[in-house]
């Protein structure tokens, strides 16, 4: 992919600040984000297992936690608010709102309705936190030369937080029980909010909120051709694996596996993702971002195929492969959007983009809940089919040569040997898909949203 057009990449940020200042800001942001993400992933193991213990239903367990991500449907409205107010304040309030929901949830775990409502409400803070922390604060507070590394470091810390969160969640659930473990999660959100207060304030915009105009800005970015291909591909990928971790957790729990063992198994895979995020800027650096994403998609698909094998060591290996692929792909996608979308509209644009990409993740929970009636390999077939279709769509895009997603250096002859075979297979298969069909998928999604009103980033 070639560098984005100047009109798209224009940014109104002030001149880059001193590097030591960038480092201090990044340390605070990473620390706060880690506390928040540790809490998120503790919640991801405590809630499914708590609902499973109360209801003895794998499907209900998956659906209950999936509700947390449903709030991405309203993320364009949150993006409008984020762009108008002090971003630090929004980030802090997002943590405290989640903490409050968790306190009430700890007192009402025996009620399935209360759990569902509070998990749903906590998702509002989760969405605001993710958009502000990963897509708005870095472009606003970190000078341009250091943003790519800042994204890699933040993503690596987030992946590491998943490991810590799953282990603490499993141990806390076993030793303290669901209610006390939920209160510990609430405390972590409070700590995350307190640390975030150390960030510099980001001045509120004097521009008044105009919902119709704000939505138009967000959807206009989704409709840009170079963004639309990414949105369609990543949305389908998240529909396939957005709730992979809770699906594995509940499956292992239903099989009677010890909670601490479940946490350790999941942590091994997620630790791979943490390392992958840190080295992502150096992964195939001479390749265009389009082809790097395609390679990651193919590697991740192979990982999911291994997860479907009912042998624990093979499943752990598959989960490690899948986490590596998703982590590298996420860093590339986030960096591209930070450099492409002006910071003044970053909240609105990214909120709308994530409504599709991340909003597909909770739907994955419903997919796995439906597939829970199937046995063996059949349980994984719907997810594998969706991911295969996503790979085909992205391969068509790469084949078309629309080099618009970021500023990667064109490949040099002889440097593509490591992944050339994989790309060749995907591109060869893509020849069987007509360009018109591929464009129809993308245009249909955009038109449907415009008319109907409604990771990978994961």
Secondary structure as UniProt FT lines:
FT   HELIX           6..9
FT   HELIX           19..55
FT   HELIX           58..70
FT   HELIX           71..74
FT   HELIX           75..84
FT   HELIX           87..107
FT   TURN            109..110
FT   HELIX           112..131
FT   HELIX           132..136
FT   HELIX           137..141
FT   HELIX           144..146
FT   HELIX           147..176
FT   HELIX           178..196
FT   TURN            197..198
FT   HELIX           211..223
FT   HELIX           225..241
FT   TURN            242..243
FT   HELIX           244..254
FT   TURN            255..256
FT   HELIX           259..279
FT   HELIX           280..282
FT   TURN            283..286
FT   HELIX           289..307
FT   HELIX           312..340
FT   HELIX           343..345
FT   HELIX           346..357
FT   HELIX           359..371
FT   TURN            372..373
FT   TURN            376..377
FT   HELIX           378..400
FT   TURN            413..414
FT   HELIX           417..430
FT   TURN            431..432
FT   HELIX           435..452
//
